[in-house]
Amino acid sequence: MTSTLFVYGTLLSGIGHPMNELMQQFASLKGEGYISGRLYDLNEYPGLVLSNNENKKVWGELYEIQNETELFKYLDDYEGCAPHSPDPHEYHRNIVTVHDTSHAGLLAWTYLYTQAVTRLNPIPNGDYLEYRNKGRLRFVN
């Protein structure tokens, strides 16, 4: 089982969401990375859909997990895919291939968006933090 987590949205350290602070009790920031995929604007947060097109990249952070059981107890609940979460789940936690800044591939957990994206706006550069900081999205506490 992998001990790495890839985050790309509200869990990014630069967003300032309280869940990132809680997450850091069970995982430590390793560095930056990217995944082949598309990022979509879901209003308050983004959704990631994998892509076979290596030119479509979603940027994020890699975390080394110290305690998977505790971490995923909180994150699965936050992402709405815990066993007690109502169906259909908007996200599903999967193991995917992520690339670090040296372009080396590694396996990591991430949350993938499970719903249709045909009516959603893509985030063009795959970088949620940059997109959010340009004033297109605002995190509401």
Sine and cosine of phi, psi and omega as CSV:
sin_phi,cos_phi,sin_psi,cos_psi,sin_omega,cos_omega
0.00,0.00,0.60,-0.80,-0.04,-1.00
-0.97,0.26,0.40,-0.91,0.06,-1.00
-0.82,-0.57,0.51,0.86,0.02,-1.00
-0.81,-0.58,0.57,-0.82,0.04,-1.00
-0.82,-0.57,0.71,-0.71,0.10,-1.00
-0.95,-0.31,0.84,-0.55,0.04,-1.00
-0.88,-0.48,0.55,-0.84,-0.12,-0.99
-0.66,-0.75,-0.03,1.00,-0.11,-0.99
-0.76,-0.65,-0.83,-0.55,-0.09,-1.00
-0.91,0.41,-0.24,0.97,0.03,-1.00
-1.00,0.06,-0.08,1.00,0.04,-1.00
-0.87,0.49,0.60,-0.80,-0.04,-1.00
-0.87,0.49,-0.53,0.85,-0.04,-1.00
-0.98,0.21,-0.11,0.99,-0.01,-1.00
-0.99,0.15,-0.58,0.81,0.00,-1.00
1.00,0.10,0.37,0.93,0.02,-1.00
-0.98,0.22,0.66,-0.76,0.00,-1.00
-0.85,0.53,-0.46,0.89,0.00,-1.00
-0.92,0.39,-0.47,0.88,0.07,-1.00
-0.91,0.40,-0.64,0.77,0.03,-1.00
-0.89,0.45,-0.68,0.73,0.03,-1.00
-0.91,0.42,-0.67,0.74,0.00,-1.00
-0.85,0.53,-0.60,0.80,-0.05,-1.00
-0.94,0.33,-0.13,0.99,0.14,-0.99
-0.96,0.28,-0.38,0.93,-0.10,-0.99
-0.85,-0.52,-0.04,1.00,-0.02,-1.00
-0.44,-0.90,0.49,-0.87,0.00,-1.00
-0.84,-0.54,0.60,-0.80,-0.02,-1.00
-0.89,0.46,0.81,-0.59,0.00,-1.00
-0.98,-0.18,-0.55,0.83,-0.03,-1.00
0.41,-0.91,-0.25,-0.97,-0.03,-1.00
-0.99,-0.17,0.31,-0.95,0.03,-1.00
-0.27,-0.96,-0.03,-1.00,0.03,-1.00
-0.52,-0.85,0.32,-0.95,-0.01,-1.00
-0.71,-0.71,0.50,-0.86,0.09,-1.00
-0.97,0.23,0.92,-0.40,-0.05,-1.00
-0.02,-1.00,-0.06,-1.00,0.07,-1.00
-0.83,-0.56,0.61,-0.79,0.02,-1.00
-0.94,-0.35,0.71,-0.71,-0.04,-1.00
-0.86,-0.52,0.58,-0.82,0.01,-1.00
-0.99,0.14,0.91,-0.42,0.03,-1.00
-0.95,-0.31,0.45,0.89,-0.02,-1.00
0.99,0.14,-0.99,0.16,-0.07,-1.00
-1.00,0.05,-0.17,0.99,-0.08,-1.00
-0.30,-0.95,0.22,-0.98,0.00,-1.00
-0.98,-0.19,0.22,-0.97,0.11,-0.99
-0.79,-0.62,0.68,-0.73,-0.02,-1.00
-0.96,-0.27,0.76,-0.65,0.11,-0.99
-0.83,-0.55,0.77,-0.64,-0.01,-1.00
-0.91,0.41,0.43,-0.90,0.04,-1.00
-0.66,-0.75,0.53,-0.85,0.12,-0.99
-1.00,0.10,-0.15,0.99,0.00,-1.00
-0.99,0.13,0.94,-0.33,-0.04,-1.00
-0.92,0.38,-0.24,0.97,0.04,-1.00
-0.99,0.16,-0.25,0.97,0.05,-1.00
-1.00,-0.07,0.94,-0.34,-0.07,-1.00
-0.87,-0.49,0.61,-0.79,0.15,-0.99
-0.91,-0.42,0.80,-0.60,-0.07,-1.00
-0.99,-0.11,0.57,-0.82,0.01,-1.00
-0.24,-0.97,-0.35,-0.94,-0.04,-1.00
-0.85,-0.53,0.51,-0.86,0.06,-1.00
-0.95,-0.30,0.74,-0.67,0.02,-1.00
-0.87,-0.50,0.70,-0.72,0.12,-0.99
-1.00,0.06,0.83,-0.56,-0.08,-1.00
-1.00,0.02,0.77,-0.63,0.09,-1.00
-1.00,-0.09,-0.52,0.86,-0.05,-1.00
-0.61,-0.79,1.00,-0.01,-0.05,-1.00
-0.87,0.49,-0.68,0.73,-0.06,-1.00
-0.85,0.53,-0.77,0.64,-0.01,-1.00
-0.94,0.35,-0.69,0.72,-0.02,-1.00
-0.85,0.53,-0.77,0.63,-0.08,-1.00
-0.96,0.26,-0.33,0.94,0.13,-0.99
-0.87,0.50,-0.69,0.72,0.00,-1.00
-0.98,0.18,-0.73,0.69,-0.08,-1.00
-0.93,0.37,-0.65,0.76,0.03,-1.00
-0.88,0.48,-0.60,0.80,0.05,-1.00
-0.92,0.39,-0.71,0.70,0.01,-1.00
-0.87,0.49,-0.66,0.75,-0.03,-1.00
-0.99,0.11,-0.05,1.00,0.07,-1.00
0.96,0.27,0.47,0.88,0.01,-1.00
-0.80,-0.59,0.38,0.92,0.10,-1.00
-0.95,0.30,0.35,-0.94,0.00,-1.00
-0.81,0.59,-0.53,0.85,-0.01,-1.00
-1.00,0.04,-0.07,1.00,-0.01,-1.00
-0.94,0.33,0.61,-0.79,-0.01,-1.00
-0.92,0.39,0.55,-0.84,0.08,-1.00
-1.00,0.06,0.46,-0.89,-0.07,1.00
-0.99,0.16,0.56,-0.83,0.03,-1.00
-0.96,0.28,0.69,-0.72,0.03,-1.00
-0.96,0.27,-0.49,0.87,-0.02,-1.00
-0.77,-0.64,0.39,-0.92,0.12,-0.99
-0.69,-0.73,0.70,-0.72,0.02,-1.00
-0.99,0.12,0.81,-0.59,-0.04,-1.00
-0.74,-0.67,0.36,-0.93,0.18,-0.98
-1.00,-0.08,0.81,-0.59,-0.06,-1.00
-0.73,-0.69,0.21,-0.98,0.10,-0.99
-1.00,0.01,0.81,-0.58,0.02,-1.00
-0.85,-0.53,0.48,-0.88,0.03,-1.00
-0.93,-0.38,0.70,-0.71,0.08,-1.00
-1.00,0.09,-0.09,-1.00,-0.07,-1.00
-0.92,0.40,-0.30,0.96,0.08,-1.00
-1.00,0.01,0.07,1.00,-0.01,-1.00
0.96,0.30,0.16,0.99,0.07,-1.00
-0.96,0.29,0.70,-0.71,0.02,-1.00
-1.00,0.08,0.64,-0.77,0.07,-1.00
-0.57,-0.82,0.38,-0.92,0.03,-1.00
-1.00,0.05,0.68,-0.73,-0.01,-1.00
-0.50,-0.87,0.45,-0.89,0.14,-0.99
-0.97,0.24,0.56,-0.83,0.19,-0.98
-0.41,-0.91,0.19,-0.98,0.01,-1.00
-0.96,-0.28,0.86,-0.51,-0.01,-1.00
-0.98,-0.22,0.64,-0.77,0.04,-1.00
-0.96,0.29,0.71,-0.71,-0.13,-0.99
-0.95,-0.31,-0.09,1.00,-0.10,-0.99
-0.99,-0.12,0.15,-0.99,0.03,-1.00
-0.90,0.43,0.60,-0.80,-0.03,-1.00
-0.91,-0.42,0.06,1.00,-0.10,-0.99
-0.85,0.53,-0.50,0.86,-0.02,-1.00
-0.97,-0.23,0.18,0.98,-0.02,-1.00
-0.99,-0.16,0.48,-0.88,0.08,-1.00
-1.00,0.05,0.79,-0.61,0.07,-1.00
-0.96,0.29,0.49,-0.87,0.13,-0.99
-1.00,-0.01,0.96,-0.29,-0.26,-0.97
-0.81,0.58,-0.68,0.73,-0.08,-1.00
-0.99,-0.10,0.03,1.00,0.03,-1.00
0.94,0.34,0.27,0.96,-0.04,-1.00
-0.88,-0.47,0.99,-0.16,-0.07,-1.00
-0.90,0.45,-0.66,0.75,-0.04,-1.00
-0.88,0.47,-0.72,0.69,0.02,-1.00
-0.90,0.43,-0.69,0.72,0.01,-1.00
-0.87,0.50,-0.72,0.69,0.00,-1.00
-0.91,0.41,-0.66,0.75,-0.04,-1.00
-0.94,0.33,-0.28,0.96,0.08,-1.00
-0.99,0.14,0.12,0.99,0.09,-1.00
1.00,0.03,0.11,0.99,-0.01,-1.00
-0.98,0.21,-0.48,0.88,0.00,-1.00
-0.73,-0.69,0.51,-0.86,0.06,-1.00
-0.73,-0.68,0.75,-0.66,0.08,-1.00
-0.98,0.19,0.73,-0.68,0.00,-1.00
-0.93,-0.36,0.87,-0.49,0.03,-1.00
-0.95,0.31,0.00,0.00,0.00,0.00
